[in-house]
Amino acid sequence: MSHARAVPAISTSSAMGSLPEEFGNGEARSVTDPVANNPVATNPLMEVAAAVIRGPDGRLLLTRRAERAIQGGLWEFPGGKVQPGENLVQALSRELLEELGIAVTGCQPLISVLHTYPEFTVRLNVFHVTDWQGNPQAQEGQPLGWFEEGELDDLPMPAADRPVIGAVRLPSTYPITPGGPVDDGWWRKFQRGMDCGYRMVQLRVKGIAPRQLREIAERAAGLAHLSHCKLILNGPTDWVDELGLAGAHLSSAELMSQKQRPLARRFLLGASCHTLEELRHAEKIGADWACLSPVNRTTSHPASAALGLETFSSWVSEVRLPVYALGGLAGGDLPSVRAAGGQGVAGLSAFWV
């Protein structure tokens, strides 16, 4: 029996071929902890390939570690250690066949999490398994469970698995409202975006009075609510609760001025970043995601040097939060961004027609 669940706007065929170097063979070596920024010379690095698997009803498959094992009794995303000579996709395929009895036929990189435990450091390389053959069943006697996204917060899980929950909940695209005057044409574009099924949109309108921004936010919130879209305000964080918004997005300057998370956990919080220092600070204050830019040169900021996907990938691997690639990108760039370790693509003009 074949089970498959497609991820919107992601090609399931691209991930099963070649991968960039950071998705290559696993090996034990000394690493630097990305939070403390200190060498972990005595801790070997364990490369692990893990899977996010959704059933036809949208629930997520987790397995529970044996009581006698390290971190026994905790629920985790299925997978296991990368063996010498394997790349991550090969390791993932082998582990899921051994553990669940399924053959992976489509997957996409989702997030890579580096976490230091007292005994060792693990890099959890997580893939969204989009297609498989077979019916997932415990092949080694381990307990299996299918869980709603909202149930994951209350499950006892290894610390390295926690950031994966945030990545699972976020969409692969993050449209930012277009520039220009907020006139009838602007609102028509906004409504078309809602009709396209956008799951999360950043409302960003610059150069207007606060009263006007609040009026726009109120109207946009109503339209987004009707379309089941999360509206994220690039503006005052204290408006989020007042206007019934899903969350707020901080500019890089606002981000660096924060010593702690400025919003309650029941709201979403994003941040704009242009440097590795800013990414680390976004993680430190508990942001739910970051936008890193500019990945490519843009017509709006032609003088800004582009990071390129290689630098993007390197910086993303240093933090434990989902990161969107922003700048000169469109939906068609999603496979390469995902392969570079990004959560997905953010953008302005490419998402509004």
C-alpha positions in Angstrom: 0.0 0.0 0.0 1.4 3.4 -0.9 0.9 6.5 1.2 1.8 10.0 0.1 1.2 13.5 1.2 2.4 16.3 -1.1 3.9 19.5 0.3 2.5 22.5 -1.6 4.8 24.2 -4.1 7.6 21.7 -3.4 8.9 19.4 -6.1 9.3 15.9 -4.6 11.6 14.8 -7.3 14.5 17.2 -6.7 15.5 16.1 -3.2 16.3 12.4 -4.0 19.2 13.3 -6.3 22.4 15.3 -5.5 22.6 17.4 -2.4 25.0 20.2 -1.4 28.1 19.4 0.7 26.4 20.2 4.0 24.0 17.3 3.2 26.8 14.9 2.6 28.5 12.1 4.6 28.3 12.2 8.4 31.5 12.0 10.4 32.4 12.5 14.1 34.5 15.6 14.7 34.8 18.6 17.0 32.3 21.4 16.5 31.4 24.9 17.8 28.3 25.3 19.8 26.2 28.0 17.8 24.6 29.4 20.9 27.6 29.7 23.2 30.0 30.2 20.3 32.5 28.0 22.1 34.5 25.1 20.8 33.2 21.7 21.9 36.5 20.0 21.5 35.7 16.9 23.6 32.3 16.2 22.1 32.1 14.1 19.0 29.6 15.2 16.4 27.0 12.6 15.6 25.2 13.2 12.2 21.6 12.0 12.3 19.0 11.9 9.5 15.4 12.3 10.7 12.0 12.4 9.0 8.8 14.5 9.3 6.0 12.3 8.0 2.4 13.4 7.7 -0.4 11.0 7.3 -3.4 11.6 5.0 -5.2 13.3 7.9 -2.3 15.7 8.5 -1.1 14.1 11.7 2.6 13.6 12.3 4.4 10.3 13.0 6.7 10.1 16.0 8.4 7.2 17.7 9.3 6.6 21.3 12.8 5.8 22.4 13.3 2.6 24.4 13.4 3.1 28.1 16.9 1.6 28.4 18.3 4.0 25.7 19.9 7.4 26.2 17.0 9.8 26.7 14.8 6.8 27.0 11.0 7.2 26.9 11.1 10.4 24.9 9.2 10.9 21.6 11.2 11.8 18.6 11.0 12.2 14.8 12.0 8.8 13.3 15.4 8.3 11.9 18.9 7.5 13.1 22.7 7.8 12.8 24.4 8.3 9.5 26.7 5.4 8.8 30.2 5.8 7.2 29.9 6.2 3.4 26.3 7.3 3.4 24.9 10.6 2.5 21.9 11.9 4.4 19.2 10.8 2.0 20.7 7.3 1.9 20.8 7.2 5.7 17.3 8.4 6.0 16.0 5.8 3.5 17.8 3.0 5.2 16.6 4.0 8.7 13.0 4.4 7.7 13.0 1.0 5.9 14.6 -0.6 9.0 12.5 1.3 11.6 9.1 1.7 9.8 9.2 -0.7 6.9 8.6 2.1 4.3 10.6 3.0 1.2 11.2 6.7 0.7 10.4 7.9 -2.8 10.4 11.7 -2.2 11.8 14.0 0.4 13.0 17.6 0.9 15.4 19.1 3.4 13.5 20.9 6.2 15.9 22.0 8.9 19.3 21.2 10.4 19.6 21.5 14.2 23.0 21.4 16.0 22.6 20.6 19.7 25.2 19.9 22.4 24.4 17.4 25.1 26.8 16.6 27.9 28.0 13.4 26.3 28.0 14.4 22.6 26.9 16.9 20.0 24.2 15.9 17.5 23.3 17.5 14.2 19.8 16.5 13.4 19.3 16.8 9.6 15.5 16.7 9.2 13.7 15.9 5.9 10.1 16.3 5.0 9.2 12.9 3.6 6.6 13.7 0.9 6.2 10.3 -0.8 6.8 6.8 0.3 5.7 3.2 -0.4 4.4 1.0 2.4 2.4 1.4 5.6 4.5 2.8 8.5 4.6 0.1 11.2 7.0 -0.5 14.0 9.7 -3.0 12.8 11.7 -3.0 16.0 8.9 -3.1 18.6 9.1 0.6 19.4 5.9 2.5 20.2 4.5 4.7 17.3 2.1 7.6 17.6 0.3 9.9 15.2 -0.1 13.4 16.6 -1.8 16.7 15.7 0.6 19.7 15.5 -0.9 21.2 18.6 -0.1 18.0 20.7 3.6 18.2 20.1 4.2 21.0 22.6 3.2 18.7 25.5 5.1 15.6 24.4 8.4 14.8 26.2 11.0 15.1 23.4 14.8 15.4 23.1 16.0 19.1 23.1 17.3 18.7 19.6 13.8 17.8 18.3 12.1 20.9 19.6 13.2 23.4 16.9 11.8 21.0 14.3 8.2 21.7 15.6 8.5 25.3 14.6 9.8 24.4 11.2 6.9 22.0 10.7 4.3 24.6 11.6 5.6 27.3 9.2 4.8 27.4 5.5 7.4 27.2 2.8 6.7 30.7 1.4 6.4 33.9 3.3 5.0 36.7 1.1 5.6 40.3 2.1 3.0 42.8 1.0 4.0 44.9 -2.1 5.2 48.5 -1.9 3.5 51.5 -3.4 0.5 53.3 -2.3 -2.2 51.3 -0.5 -4.9 52.0 -3.1 -7.6 49.9 -4.8 -5.0 48.2 -6.9 -3.0 47.3 -3.8 -6.1 45.8 -2.1 -6.9 43.8 -5.3 -3.4 42.3 -5.2 -3.8 41.5 -1.5 -7.1 39.7 -2.0 -5.7 37.7 -4.9 -3.0 36.6 -2.5 -5.6 35.5 -0.1 -7.4 33.6 -2.9 -4.2 31.9 -3.8 -4.2 30.3 -0.3 -1.2 32.0 1.3 -0.9 30.7 4.8 1.2 33.5 6.3 1.8 37.0 5.1 3.8 39.9 6.4 2.0 43.3 6.3 4.8 45.8 5.6 3.8 49.3 4.7 6.4 52.1 5.2 6.3 55.8 5.1 2.7 56.4 6.4 1.3 57.7 9.7 0.6 55.2 12.5 -3.1 55.9 12.3 -3.2 54.9 8.6 -1.1 51.8 9.3 -3.5 50.7 12.0 -6.5 51.2 9.7 -4.8 49.1 7.0 -3.8 46.4 9.5 -7.4 46.2 10.8 -8.8 45.8 7.2 -6.1 43.3 6.2 -6.6 41.3 9.4 -10.3 40.8 8.5 -9.5 39.6 5.0 -6.7 37.3 6.2 -9.0 35.8 8.9 -11.6 35.0 6.3 -8.9 33.2 4.2 -7.4 31.4 7.2 -4.1 33.2 6.7 -1.8 34.3 9.5 -1.2 38.1 9.2 2.2 39.2 10.6 2.5 42.9 11.3 5.8 44.7 10.5 4.9 47.4 13.1 4.2 48.0 16.8 4.1 44.7 18.7 1.5 46.0 21.1 -1.0 46.1 18.2 -0.9 42.4 17.7 -3.2 41.5 20.6 -5.4 44.6 20.2 -6.1 43.8 16.5 -6.3 40.1 16.7 -3.2 39.5 14.5 -1.2 36.3 14.4 2.1 38.0 15.2 4.7 40.6 14.5 7.9 41.0 12.4 10.9 42.9 13.7 13.3 44.9 11.6 17.0 44.2 12.1 17.3 47.4 14.2 14.3 46.5 16.3 15.6 43.0 16.7 19.0 44.1 18.0 17.4 46.5 20.5 15.5 43.6 22.2 17.0 41.9 25.2 14.1 39.4 25.4 11.2 38.2 23.3 8.7 41.2 23.1 5.6 39.0 22.4 3.9 36.3 24.4 4.5 32.8 23.1 0.9 32.5 21.9 1.8 35.0 19.1 4.3 34.5 16.3 7.5 36.5 16.0 9.7 36.9 13.0 12.8 39.0 12.5 14.8 40.5 9.6 18.5 39.6 9.6 21.5 40.6 7.4 24.4 39.1 9.4 25.2 36.0 11.4 25.2 38.1 14.6 21.6 39.2 14.0 20.6 35.6 13.3 22.1 34.5 16.6 20.3 37.3 18.4 17.0 36.3 16.8 17.6 32.8 18.2 18.6 34.2 21.6 15.4 36.2 22.1 13.2 33.4 21.0 12.1 34.5 17.5 10.1 31.8 15.7 11.9 32.4 12.4 14.1 34.9 10.6 14.4 36.3 7.1 18.0 36.5 5.9 18.7 38.9 3.1 19.8 39.7 0.5 20.5 36.3 -0.9 20.6 37.6 -4.5 20.9 41.2 -5.8 17.7 43.1 -6.0 16.5 46.1 -8.0 15.2 47.7 -4.8 18.6 47.6 -3.2 21.2 47.4 -6.0 24.1 48.6 -3.9 23.7 45.8 -1.3 26.1 42.9 -1.7 24.3 39.6 -2.2 25.1 36.8 0.3 24.6 33.9 -2.2 23.2 30.5 -1.2 26.6 29.2 0.0 26.9 31.9 2.7 23.2 31.6 3.4 23.6 27.9 4.0 26.6 28.4 6.2 25.0 30.9 8.4 21.7 29.0 8.7 23.6 25.9 9.9 24.9 28.0 12.9 21.4 28.7 14.4 18.5 26.6 15.6 15.6 28.4 14.1 13.9 28.3 10.7 15.3 30.9 8.3 13.6 32.2 5.1 15.8 33.3 2.2 14.9 36.8 1.0 16.1 38.9 -1.9 15.8 38.3 -5.6 14.0 35.0 -5.2 10.7 33.5 -6.2 8.7 30.3 -5.6 10.8 28.5 -8.3 13.9 28.9 -6.1 12.3 26.9 -3.3 14.1 23.5 -4.0 17.6 25.1 -4.0 16.8 27.1 -0.8 15.5 24.0 0.9 18.6 22.1 -0.1 20.7 24.9 1.4 18.9 24.4 4.7 16.4 27.2 4.5 12.8 27.0 5.7 11.6 28.5 2.4 11.4 31.7 0.3 10.2 35.1 1.4 9.6 37.9 -1.1 7.6 40.9 -2.2 7.0 41.4 -5.9 7.3 37.8 -6.9 4.2 36.8 -4.9 1.8 39.6 -5.9 0.4 39.9 -9.4 
